[in-house]
Amino acid sequence: MKIVLIGIQGSGKSTQGNLLSEKLGVPYLSTGHIFRELAHEKTPLGRYIKETMNSGYLIPDEKTLEIVNEYLSRPEYEKGYILDGFPRTSEQAEKFSNGINAVIYINVPDDEALRRLWLREDGREDSATNAILRRIAIFHKFTEPVIEYYKKKGILIEVNGEESIEDVRDKIIAFLNI
């Protein structure tokens, strides 16, 4: 099964992604994790990704599509995957043709996402807060149209991310009928 998780930063995508991965026996893949790994590399691509991420902006669509498609072509993803953080733009959604079975939108209001991120980051410096606020604004501008795109395709499942971890998981499993 090929599943995409969409939600604002702090919505619980990685928590639910790992739970689903365990339940379905398919790998969980976060584009954020991929980009953080690449950002540690002392290469031009690594430096570019690091600078882009640190400023709170998205990696351009073509580069993101190239990187994600390269990862998903690996043997460990043949039987399926849980993909977190992609697609983030309408262009990525339209150009990504990897046979997605379901898109799960974990809906959490901005203030709740910020509260969770503050708890997670233990009140990090202002520049980190500004980057988080920028990512939230980018989510609304670029990713909300992706939600509408998948809704029209009839493969979007929306869950209330403010419920308990277990309740969110149980609703996702019920929706997926697994």
C-alpha positions as CSV (number, residue, x, y, z in Angstrom):
1,M,0.0,0.0,0.0
2,K,1.3,3.5,-0.9
3,I,0.2,6.2,1.5
4,V,0.9,9.9,1.6
5,L,0.6,11.8,4.9
6,I,-0.1,15.5,4.7
7,G,-0.4,18.0,7.6
8,I,1.1,21.1,9.0
9,Q,4.4,20.9,10.8
10,G,3.7,19.5,14.2
11,S,0.5,17.7,13.2
12,G,1.7,14.2,14.1
13,K,2.7,12.9,10.6
14,S,5.8,11.2,11.8
15,T,4.1,9.6,14.8
16,Q,1.3,8.3,12.6
17,G,3.7,7.4,9.8
18,N,5.7,5.2,12.1
19,L,2.6,3.5,13.5
20,L,1.2,2.8,10.0
21,S,4.6,1.5,8.9
22,E,4.6,-1.0,11.7
23,K,1.0,-2.0,11.1
24,L,1.4,-2.4,7.3
25,G,4.9,-3.7,7.2
26,V,6.0,-1.1,4.7
27,P,8.8,1.6,5.2
28,Y,8.1,5.1,6.5
29,L,9.9,7.7,4.5
30,S,10.0,11.4,5.5
31,T,11.2,13.9,2.9
32,G,12.3,16.1,5.8
33,H,14.6,13.2,7.0
34,I,15.9,12.8,3.4
35,F,16.7,16.5,3.1
36,R,18.3,16.7,6.6
37,E,20.6,13.8,5.6
38,L,21.5,15.5,2.4
39,A,22.0,18.8,4.2
40,H,24.8,17.1,6.3
41,E,26.7,16.2,3.2
42,K,29.6,18.4,2.2
43,T,28.4,18.7,-1.4
44,P,26.9,21.6,-3.4
45,L,23.5,19.9,-3.2
46,G,23.9,19.4,0.6
47,R,24.9,23.1,1.1
48,Y,22.0,24.3,-1.1
49,I,19.5,22.1,0.8
50,K,20.8,23.2,4.2
51,E,20.6,26.9,3.3
52,T,17.1,26.5,1.8
53,M,15.8,24.6,4.8
54,N,17.4,26.9,7.4
55,S,15.7,29.9,5.8
56,G,12.3,28.1,6.1
57,Y,11.7,27.7,2.4
58,L,10.8,24.7,0.3
59,I,13.2,22.8,-1.9
60,P,12.1,23.6,-5.6
61,D,9.6,21.2,-7.1
62,E,11.8,19.7,-9.8
63,K,14.6,18.9,-7.3
64,T,12.2,17.5,-4.8
65,L,10.5,15.3,-7.4
66,E,14.0,14.0,-8.6
67,I,15.1,13.2,-5.0
68,V,11.8,11.5,-4.0
69,N,11.5,9.5,-7.2
70,E,15.2,8.3,-6.8
71,Y,14.4,7.1,-3.2
72,L,11.2,5.4,-4.2
73,S,12.9,3.5,-7.0
74,R,14.8,1.5,-4.4
75,P,13.8,-2.1,-3.8
76,E,12.6,-1.6,-0.2
77,Y,9.8,0.6,-1.5
78,E,8.4,-1.8,-4.1
79,K,5.7,-3.2,-1.9
80,G,4.6,0.2,-0.6
81,Y,5.5,3.0,1.7
82,I,4.3,5.7,4.0
83,L,5.4,9.0,2.6
84,D,5.5,12.1,4.8
85,G,6.1,15.6,3.6
86,F,5.5,15.1,-0.1
87,P,3.9,16.3,-2.3
88,R,3.8,19.8,-0.9
89,T,2.8,21.7,-4.0
90,S,0.2,21.2,-6.7
91,E,2.9,20.8,-9.3
92,Q,4.5,18.0,-7.3
93,A,1.1,16.3,-6.8
94,E,0.4,16.5,-10.5
95,K,3.8,15.2,-11.7
96,F,4.1,12.4,-9.1
97,S,2.7,9.3,-10.6
98,N,3.6,6.5,-8.2
99,G,0.2,4.9,-7.8
100,I,-0.8,6.4,-4.4
101,N,-3.6,4.4,-2.7
102,A,-4.6,7.0,-0.1
103,V,-3.7,10.5,1.1
104,I,-4.2,11.1,4.8
105,Y,-4.6,14.7,5.9
106,I,-4.0,15.1,9.6
107,N,-5.7,18.4,10.3
108,V,-4.4,20.5,13.2
109,P,-5.0,24.2,13.7
110,D,-2.0,26.5,13.5
111,D,-2.0,27.4,17.2
112,E,-2.0,23.7,18.2
113,A,0.9,23.0,15.8
114,L,2.8,25.9,17.2
115,R,2.2,24.7,20.8
116,R,3.4,21.2,19.9
117,L,6.5,22.6,18.1
118,W,7.4,24.8,21.1
119,L,7.2,21.8,23.4
120,R,9.3,19.7,21.0
121,E,11.9,22.4,20.5
122,D,11.9,23.5,24.1
123,G,11.4,27.2,23.2
124,R,14.3,27.5,20.7
125,E,15.7,30.8,19.5
126,D,13.6,33.3,17.6
127,S,15.1,32.4,14.2
128,A,13.8,28.9,14.6
129,T,10.4,30.3,15.5
130,N,10.4,32.5,12.5
131,A,11.3,29.5,10.2
132,I,8.4,27.5,11.8
133,L,6.0,30.4,11.2
134,R,7.2,30.7,7.6
135,R,6.7,26.9,7.0
136,I,3.1,27.2,8.4
137,A,2.4,30.1,6.0
138,I,4.0,28.1,3.1
139,F,1.8,25.1,4.1
140,H,-1.4,27.2,3.7
141,K,-0.3,28.8,0.5
142,F,1.1,25.8,-1.3
143,T,-0.1,22.6,0.4
144,E,-3.8,23.4,0.9
145,P,-4.3,23.2,-2.9
146,V,-2.7,19.7,-2.8
147,I,-5.3,18.7,-0.2
148,E,-8.0,19.9,-2.6
149,Y,-6.3,18.1,-5.5
150,Y,-6.5,14.7,-3.7
151,K,-10.0,15.4,-2.4
152,K,-11.1,15.8,-6.1
153,K,-9.3,12.5,-7.0
154,G,-11.4,10.8,-4.2
155,I,-8.4,9.4,-2.3
156,L,-8.1,11.9,0.6
157,I,-8.9,10.9,4.1
158,E,-9.1,13.7,6.6
159,V,-8.7,13.1,10.4
160,N,-8.7,15.5,13.3
161,G,-5.1,15.6,14.5
162,E,-6.1,17.1,17.9
163,E,-7.4,13.8,19.1
164,S,-5.2,11.3,21.0
165,I,-2.5,9.5,19.1
166,E,-4.4,6.3,19.5
167,D,-7.7,7.7,18.3
168,V,-6.1,9.3,15.2
169,R,-4.4,5.9,14.4
170,D,-7.6,4.0,14.9
171,K,-9.5,6.3,12.6
172,I,-6.8,6.1,9.9
173,I,-6.9,2.3,10.1
174,A,-10.7,2.2,9.9
175,F,-10.6,4.5,6.9
176,L,-8.0,2.4,5.2
177,N,-9.9,-0.8,6.2
178,I,-6.8,-2.6,7.3
